[in-house]
């Protein structure tokens, strides 16, 4: 049951993150995902740390098999078309026009297999004035308005992981699943398209909703102020996050936790609106208190009092945590050439079953013999 897509075959001609992320999500659900790569070099993400098996590549390419084909060459194109003839899904994230030059455009492939769900992920869409603009993660975040909400104006830097890349892949996988569902009714596949720009605009929906409904242009501090979210440093150098939200009981219990029974009588703590307006004053009051004790003290005390909190965890903290162990987040396997591969399991359960097995990311062309019957 955990391999709910085990009868679905996906051909992924993805590079970097967006296409591979979509393929990985389907592979995590049990789909037979065959990654088609250029001979000799493969997915450019392979070589980001030297060699052809970088951590960047490993992140989005588990549970897949790899074959090498140059579809500009007649023999390889014929082998590719044979795979397409029985495939359910094809994924690519090339810039508009590149798929056609590689002989893998949607019209051509869907003519070969009318049941094929063809997924195309681009930077700004397949048409329009920006269709040929190069798009990477920070460009997608910025153009959609999302990056504006992350940049600290006092210390402007791009921060955080590749959100735009991953989100675009996740939306693409959702579209593919919808198209596969529709195919059960029509017997026909369809063209599924998304772009990083569109995906990030939708992911940034809260920003647009505030603008449309309240004529409010949000800033990097808007959500933390309204949600009453804080981070504080503790005496041992550890950091803790609090998300106080709106229920008064959280603040009542926080006053008990920090041993400040009169805290809520102060003007900056009087009510939710006062705390939003005087957010910096709230921080100034609480920060010295949190610096007096180690992080473990605060997480235990706040949790006992049901104040929403968490340590700012490292990867090791996460997998060592009682909840992480209980949920069996860490899964691992051994690749015959590359050794131990460890990752975080897919987050979905079906009828109480979690997928705990994993296939290590493939080396370049590892499955040529198995799939193409060639070395």
Secondary structure, DSSP 4 states (H G I P E B T S, - for coil): ---TTTT-EEEEE--TTHHHHHHHHHHHTT-EEEEEE-TTT-SGGGGTTSTT--HHHHHT-TTEEEEE--TTSHHHHHHHHHHHHH-SEEEE-PPTTHHHHTT--HHHHHHH-TT-EEEEEESS-SSSTTTTS---HHHHHHHTT-GGGT--TTS----SS-HHHHHHHHHHHHHHHHHHHHHHHHS---EEEEEHHHHHHHHTHHHHHHHHHH-----TTHHHHHHTEEEEE-TTS-EEEEE--S-HHHHHHHHHHTT-TTGGGSGGGSSHHHHHHTHHHHHHHHHHHHTTS-HHHHHHHHHHTT--EEE---HHHHHHSHHHHHTT-EEEEEETTTEEEEEEPPS-EETTEE----PPPPPTTTTIIIIIS--
